[in-house]
């Protein structure tokens, strides 16, 4: 395959022009637009910019156990529409992925059903350690209950897991600091107060400091939602700890006022916080403190969200790359930072080979985007949640086409090839 009339984003944040030659799913050569062979299949990229496919390291495709909420195939289609070519799925399934056997079974599901490239996390549990790092991208530690398993909130338990596993991803809310409110009279963000995040960070730090440097793991703080986490991340990095930070689009576009006004569609764990937190996170993006974006794509059915006891979770993968391009339009990040936030840093953090940008030898995970003169009217929503909380924003960018491993998987709203992606 040859992509002609191409303009593609480099890791340095500028665009190069010419054509891109792809063989066996990988980029093999860049050249002038007149030098490709006549027997190649051709894609014409005129009018588009070509970006590296996004790596979303935090999704909940709800399979096994809750496929009615999403499912691997449908979730991967939503990903393609959003410009995402690789995902890492979370382990709080029904049943939770707490054993090697469950991990292997889940891998079989993704190998058959996922249209995008995929990895899977393993669910940590108290008092149990299992060698699974050849099968899992990271071990997920929930300090707040998110499955049938009890949360892990003790420093000694954290220390044991940190000593055994080389890479852990942490939901940093200390459940022991939650307010008990059986009748759900308090707003969601008050039941899960800020001090739960502060306590979790302190326990993580204490556990790390109890270990000699050579035994400390890489620690990813997932879905950063507070100013305190941005400050902690900055300080710990400066002290030489191998810590990484992920935030989500809903923390960058909304505040708890949106939740208080509109209710459960904005209910998510951890909760959306204040205007000050939002501004601090945007600043942390621009200063390189936050390493990458994960959508925490967590769909629920409309009926569940409208119930008297709505579940937490926001579906966002379907619109993520246009969201990030909107931040460029607003002058919050630049093209180099977009490259870091959407693919390069996640690839480096999770050791994802050949997917850290558009360069020779890498897999041809490519997204054609176009800037529109006018925002597009409402499109059909793919994710089973059934609604788009971002429809109030006038995003001017659209994903026109998505390639995964050199195969066109999404083009103008259709899925011409539903072959599975690769394990990452």
C-alpha positions as CSV (number, residue, x, y, z in Angstrom):
1,X,0.0,0.0,0.0
2,X,1.0,3.6,-0.7
3,X,-0.5,6.6,0.9
4,X,0.0,9.6,-1.5
5,X,-0.4,13.3,-0.9
6,X,0.4,12.6,2.8
7,X,1.1,15.1,5.5
8,X,2.1,13.3,8.7
9,X,3.0,14.3,12.3
10,X,6.5,13.7,13.5
11,X,7.5,13.2,17.1
12,X,9.1,16.6,17.0
13,X,5.7,18.2,16.4
14,X,6.0,19.2,12.7
15,X,4.5,17.8,9.6
16,X,6.4,16.1,6.7
17,X,4.9,15.7,3.2
18,X,5.2,13.0,0.5
19,X,4.1,9.5,0.4
20,X,4.1,6.6,2.9
21,X,4.9,3.0,1.7
22,X,3.5,0.2,3.8
23,X,4.4,-3.5,3.6
24,X,3.1,-6.3,5.7
25,X,1.5,-3.9,8.1
26,X,4.6,-1.8,8.7
27,X,5.9,1.5,7.4
28,X,8.9,0.8,5.2
29,X,9.6,4.0,3.4
30,X,8.8,7.7,3.0
31,X,9.3,9.3,-0.3
32,X,8.3,12.0,-2.8
33,X,4.8,11.8,-4.2
34,X,6.0,10.7,-7.7
35,X,8.3,7.8,-6.8
36,X,5.9,5.0,-5.8
37,X,5.2,2.0,-8.0
38,X,2.2,1.6,-10.3
39,X,1.1,-1.8,-8.8
40,X,0.6,-0.6,-5.3
41,X,-2.8,-0.1,-3.8
42,X,-3.3,3.6,-3.2
43,X,-4.8,5.8,-0.5
44,X,-5.1,9.4,-1.3
45,X,-4.7,11.6,1.9
46,X,-5.2,14.9,0.2
47,X,-7.0,17.3,2.5
48,X,-6.2,15.4,5.6
49,X,-3.5,15.3,8.3
50,X,-2.1,11.9,9.3
51,X,-1.6,11.3,13.0
52,X,-0.3,8.3,14.8
53,X,-3.0,6.0,16.0
54,X,-3.8,6.8,19.6
55,X,-3.0,4.3,22.4
56,X,-5.7,4.4,25.0
57,X,-4.3,2.6,28.0
58,X,-7.5,2.6,30.1
59,X,-10.8,1.2,28.8
60,X,-13.6,-1.0,30.1
61,X,-15.1,-3.0,27.2
62,X,-17.2,-4.9,29.8
63,X,-16.4,-8.4,28.5
64,X,-16.6,-10.9,30.0
65,X,-19.6,-10.5,32.3
66,X,-21.4,-7.3,31.1
67,X,-21.3,-7.5,27.3
68,X,-24.8,-5.9,27.2
69,X,-23.1,-2.6,28.3
70,X,-20.5,-2.7,25.4
71,X,-18.5,-5.8,24.4
72,X,-15.1,-6.1,22.8
73,X,-16.2,-5.8,19.2
74,X,-18.5,-2.8,19.7
75,X,-16.0,-1.1,22.0
76,X,-13.2,-1.5,19.4
77,X,-15.5,0.0,16.7
78,X,-16.1,3.1,18.9
79,X,-12.3,3.2,19.4
80,X,-11.7,3.3,15.6
81,X,-14.1,6.2,15.2
82,X,-12.2,8.1,17.9
83,X,-8.8,7.6,16.3
84,X,-7.7,4.9,18.7
85,X,-5.7,1.9,17.3
86,X,-4.5,0.2,20.5
87,X,-6.2,-0.2,23.9
88,X,-5.5,-1.7,27.3
89,X,-8.6,-3.2,29.0
90,X,-9.2,-3.1,32.7
91,X,-9.7,-6.2,34.8
92,X,-12.7,-5.4,37.0
93,X,-14.9,-7.7,35.0
94,X,-17.5,-10.2,36.2
95,X,-15.7,-12.3,37.4
96,X,-12.6,-10.1,38.0
97,X,-9.4,-11.1,36.2
98,X,-7.6,-12.2,39.4
99,X,-6.1,-15.5,38.1
100,X,-3.8,-16.5,35.3
101,X,-6.6,-18.8,33.9
102,X,-9.1,-15.9,33.7
103,X,-6.4,-13.7,32.1
104,X,-5.8,-16.4,29.4
105,X,-9.5,-16.8,28.7
106,X,-9.9,-13.0,28.4
107,X,-6.9,-12.9,26.0
108,X,-8.7,-15.4,23.7
109,X,-11.8,-13.2,23.6
110,X,-9.8,-10.1,22.6
111,X,-7.7,-12.0,20.0
112,X,-10.9,-13.1,18.3
113,X,-13.1,-9.9,18.7
114,X,-11.0,-6.8,18.9
115,X,-10.7,-4.8,15.7
116,X,-7.9,-2.7,17.4
117,X,-4.6,-3.8,19.0
118,X,-5.1,-4.8,22.6
119,X,-3.5,-5.5,25.9
120,X,-5.1,-6.6,29.3
121,X,-4.4,-5.7,32.9
122,X,-4.5,-8.1,35.8
123,X,-6.5,-7.5,39.0
124,X,-4.4,-7.4,42.1
125,X,-5.8,-8.9,45.3
126,X,-4.6,-8.9,48.9
127,X,-2.4,-11.8,49.9
128,X,-2.0,-13.2,46.4
129,X,0.8,-12.8,43.9
130,X,1.1,-14.6,40.6
131,X,3.6,-14.4,37.8
132,X,1.6,-13.1,34.9
133,X,3.7,-10.3,33.5
134,X,4.2,-12.1,30.2
135,X,0.4,-12.1,29.7
136,X,-0.5,-8.7,31.1
137,X,0.5,-5.1,30.4
138,X,0.3,-4.1,34.1
139,X,-1.2,-5.1,37.4
140,X,-4.1,-2.9,38.4
141,X,-4.4,-2.0,42.1
142,X,-7.8,-0.7,43.2
143,X,-7.7,1.2,46.4
144,X,-11.4,1.6,46.1
145,X,-13.8,-1.3,45.5
146,X,-14.5,-1.7,41.7
147,X,-15.4,-5.4,41.5
148,X,-16.2,-8.3,43.7
149,X,-12.8,-8.0,45.2
150,X,-12.0,-6.0,48.4
151,X,-10.0,-2.8,47.9
152,X,-6.3,-2.7,48.8
153,X,-5.7,0.2,51.2
154,X,-2.9,-0.9,53.5
155,X,0.6,0.3,53.1
156,X,2.1,-3.1,53.9
157,X,-0.2,-4.7,51.3
158,X,0.9,-2.1,48.7
159,X,4.5,-2.7,49.6
160,X,4.2,-6.4,49.0
161,X,2.6,-5.9,45.6
162,X,5.1,-3.2,44.7
163,X,8.0,-5.6,45.5
164,X,6.6,-8.4,43.5
165,X,5.4,-6.7,40.3
166,X,7.6,-4.5,38.1
167,X,4.7,-2.3,36.8
168,X,1.5,-1.4,38.6
169,X,-1.4,0.9,37.7
170,X,-3.2,2.4,40.6
171,X,-6.8,3.6,41.2
172,X,-5.7,6.1,43.9
173,X,-8.7,6.7,46.1
174,X,-8.4,5.3,49.6
175,X,-11.8,3.8,50.3
176,X,-11.2,4.0,54.1
177,X,-11.7,7.7,53.7
178,X,-15.1,7.5,52.0
179,X,-18.1,8.9,53.8
180,X,-20.8,6.3,54.6
181,X,-24.1,7.4,53.1
182,X,-26.3,4.4,52.6
183,X,-29.2,6.5,51.2
184,X,-27.1,8.4,48.7
185,X,-28.2,11.7,50.0
186,X,-24.8,13.3,49.6
187,X,-23.5,14.2,46.1
188,X,-21.2,11.7,44.6
189,X,-18.1,13.8,44.9
190,X,-18.7,14.4,48.6
191,X,-19.1,10.7,49.3
192,X,-15.7,10.2,47.7
193,X,-13.9,13.2,49.1
194,X,-10.6,14.7,48.1
195,X,-8.9,13.5,51.2
196,X,-9.3,9.9,49.9
197,X,-7.0,10.8,47.0
198,X,-4.5,12.6,49.3
199,X,-4.5,9.6,51.6
200,X,-4.0,7.1,48.7
201,X,-1.0,9.1,47.4
202,X,0.6,9.2,50.9
203,X,0.2,5.5,51.3
204,X,1.6,4.8,47.8
205,X,4.6,7.1,48.6
206,X,5.2,5.5,52.0
207,X,5.1,2.0,50.4
208,X,7.6,3.0,47.7
209,X,10.0,4.6,50.3
210,X,10.0,1.4,52.3
211,X,11.6,-0.4,49.4
212,X,15.2,-0.1,48.2
213,X,15.4,1.8,44.8
214,X,16.2,-1.4,42.8
215,X,13.0,-3.1,44.1
216,X,10.6,-0.3,43.4
217,X,8.1,-0.8,40.5
218,X,7.0,1.6,37.8
219,X,3.8,3.2,39.2
220,X,1.1,4.7,37.0
221,X,-1.5,6.9,38.7
222,X,-4.6,6.4,36.7
223,X,-7.3,9.0,35.9
224,X,-5.7,11.9,37.7
225,X,-8.5,14.3,38.7
226,X,-7.1,16.7,41.3
227,X,-4.6,19.5,41.6
228,X,-3.0,17.5,44.5
229,X,-2.2,14.6,42.2
230,X,-0.5,16.9,39.6
231,X,1.6,18.4,42.4
232,X,2.5,15.0,43.8
233,X,3.5,13.6,40.4
234,X,5.7,16.6,39.8
235,X,7.5,16.2,43.1
236,X,7.9,12.5,42.9
237,X,9.3,12.7,39.4
238,X,11.8,15.3,40.5
239,X,12.9,13.0,43.3
240,X,13.7,10.3,40.8
241,X,10.7,7.9,41.3
242,X,9.5,6.0,38.3
243,X,6.0,7.4,38.4
244,X,3.7,8.2,35.5
245,X,0.4,10.1,35.3
246,X,-2.7,9.5,33.2
247,X,-5.7,11.8,33.0
248,X,-9.0,11.6,31.2
249,X,-10.9,14.0,28.8
250,X,-13.9,14.4,31.2
251,X,-11.6,15.9,33.8
252,X,-10.3,18.4,31.2
253,X,-13.7,19.5,29.8
254,X,-16.1,19.4,32.8
255,X,-16.3,20.3,36.5
256,X,-18.4,19.1,39.4
257,X,-20.9,21.8,38.5
258,X,-21.8,19.8,35.4
259,X,-22.5,16.8,37.6
260,X,-24.6,18.8,40.1
261,X,-26.6,20.3,37.3
262,X,-27.1,17.3,35.0
263,X,-26.7,14.3,37.3
264,X,-25.7,10.7,36.7
265,X,-24.4,11.1,33.1
266,X,-21.5,12.9,34.7
267,X,-21.0,10.4,37.6
268,X,-17.7,8.7,37.4
269,X,-15.0,7.3,39.7
270,X,-12.9,9.3,40.7
271,X,-15.4,12.1,40.6
272,X,-15.1,15.2,38.4
273,X,-13.8,18.0,40.6
274,X,-13.6,21.8,40.6
275,X,-12.8,24.5,38.1
276,X,-9.4,24.9,39.9
277,X,-8.6,21.2,39.5
278,X,-9.6,21.3,35.8
279,X,-7.3,24.3,35.2
280,X,-4.4,22.6,37.1
281,X,-4.7,19.5,35.0
282,X,-4.7,21.5,31.8
283,X,-1.6,23.3,33.0
284,X,0.0,20.0,33.9
285,X,-0.7,18.8,30.3
286,X,1.0,21.9,28.8
287,X,4.0,21.5,31.2
288,X,4.5,17.8,30.6
289,X,3.7,16.7,34.1
290,X,0.8,14.4,32.9
291,X,2.2,11.8,30.6
292,X,-0.7,10.5,28.6
293,X,-4.4,10.4,28.1
294,X,-6.6,7.4,28.9
295,X,-10.4,7.7,28.3
296,X,-11.4,5.4,31.1
297,X,-14.2,4.5,28.6
298,X,-16.8,2.9,30.9
299,X,-20.2,2.6,29.3
300,X,-23.5,1.8,31.0
301,X,-26.9,1.5,29.5
302,X,-29.2,4.6,29.5
303,X,-31.6,2.8,31.7
304,X,-28.9,2.1,34.3
305,X,-27.8,5.8,34.3
306,X,-31.4,6.9,34.7
307,X,-32.0,4.5,37.7
308,X,-32.3,5.5,41.3
309,X,-28.9,4.0,42.0
310,X,-26.9,4.9,38.9
311,X,-23.5,3.3,38.3
312,X,-20.3,5.4,37.8
313,X,-18.7,5.7,34.4
314,X,-18.4,7.8,31.3
315,X,-18.1,6.6,27.7
316,X,-15.6,8.8,25.8
317,X,-13.4,6.8,23.5
318,X,-15.5,7.5,20.4
319,X,-14.6,11.2,20.4
320,X,-11.1,11.3,22.0
321,X,-8.9,12.4,19.2
322,X,-11.2,15.3,18.1
323,X,-11.2,16.3,21.8
324,X,-7.4,16.4,21.9
325,X,-7.3,18.4,18.7
326,X,-9.7,20.8,20.2
327,X,-7.1,21.5,22.9
328,X,-4.6,22.4,20.2
329,X,-7.2,24.8,18.7
330,X,-7.6,26.3,22.2
331,X,-3.8,26.8,22.5
332,X,-3.5,24.5,25.6
333,X,-1.2,22.0,24.0
334,X,0.9,21.9,20.8
335,X,1.4,19.2,18.2
336,X,4.5,17.8,19.9
337,X,2.6,17.5,23.1
338,X,-0.3,15.8,21.3
339,X,2.1,13.2,20.0
340,X,3.4,12.6,23.5
341,X,0.0,12.4,25.1
342,X,-1.7,10.2,22.6
343,X,0.9,7.6,21.7
344,X,4.5,8.0,22.5
345,X,4.4,8.2,26.3
346,X,1.9,5.3,26.7
347,X,4.1,3.2,24.3
348,X,7.1,4.0,26.4
349,X,5.4,3.4,29.8
350,X,3.8,0.1,28.9
351,X,6.6,-1.2,26.5
352,X,4.4,-1.3,23.4
353,X,6.7,-2.1,20.5
354,X,6.5,-0.3,17.2
355,X,3.6,2.0,18.0
356,X,5.2,5.2,19.3
357,X,4.8,7.3,16.2
358,X,5.0,7.5,12.4
359,X,8.4,6.3,11.5
360,X,10.1,3.6,9.4
361,X,9.8,0.1,10.9
362,X,6.8,1.0,13.0
363,X,3.3,-0.5,12.5
364,X,1.1,1.5,10.2
365,X,-1.4,2.6,12.9
366,X,-2.5,5.8,11.2
367,X,-5.4,8.2,11.5
368,X,-6.5,10.6,8.8
369,X,-8.1,13.7,10.4
370,X,-9.7,16.7,8.7
371,X,-10.5,20.1,10.1
372,X,-14.0,21.2,9.3
373,X,-15.2,24.7,8.4
374,X,-18.3,24.0,10.5
375,X,-18.9,21.5,13.3
376,X,-20.6,18.3,12.2
377,X,-24.2,17.6,13.1
378,X,-24.9,14.9,15.6
379,X,-23.6,11.5,14.4
380,X,-24.9,8.1,15.3
381,X,-23.4,7.0,18.6
382,X,-21.6,3.6,18.4
383,X,-21.0,2.9,22.1
384,X,-24.0,1.2,23.8
385,X,-24.3,4.0,26.3
386,X,-26.3,5.7,23.6
387,X,-25.3,9.4,24.2
388,X,-22.4,11.8,23.8
389,X,-21.7,14.1,26.7
390,X,-19.4,16.1,24.5
391,X,-22.1,17.1,22.0
392,X,-22.2,20.7,23.5
393,X,-18.7,21.4,22.2
394,X,-18.0,22.5,18.7
395,X,-15.2,20.1,17.9
396,X,-13.9,21.1,14.4
397,X,-11.9,17.9,13.8
398,X,-13.2,14.7,12.3
399,X,-11.6,11.2,12.0
400,X,-12.0,10.3,8.3
401,X,-10.1,7.1,8.2
402,X,-8.3,4.8,10.6
403,X,-5.7,2.1,9.7
404,X,-4.6,-0.6,12.1
405,X,-1.5,-2.5,11.1
406,X,-1.8,-1.2,7.6
407,X,-5.4,-2.2,7.2
408,X,-8.3,0.2,6.7
409,X,-10.6,-0.5,9.6
410,X,-12.7,2.7,9.6
411,X,-13.6,5.0,6.8
412,X,-16.3,7.7,6.8
413,X,-18.5,5.9,9.4
414,X,-18.1,2.4,8.0
415,X,-16.0,-0.6,9.0
416,X,-14.7,-2.2,5.8
417,X,-12.5,-4.8,7.5
418,X,-13.3,-6.4,10.8
419,X,-10.2,-8.6,11.1
420,X,-8.8,-8.7,14.6
421,X,-6.0,-6.5,15.8
422,X,-2.8,-7.7,17.4
423,X,-1.8,-8.3,21.0
424,X,0.5,-5.6,22.3
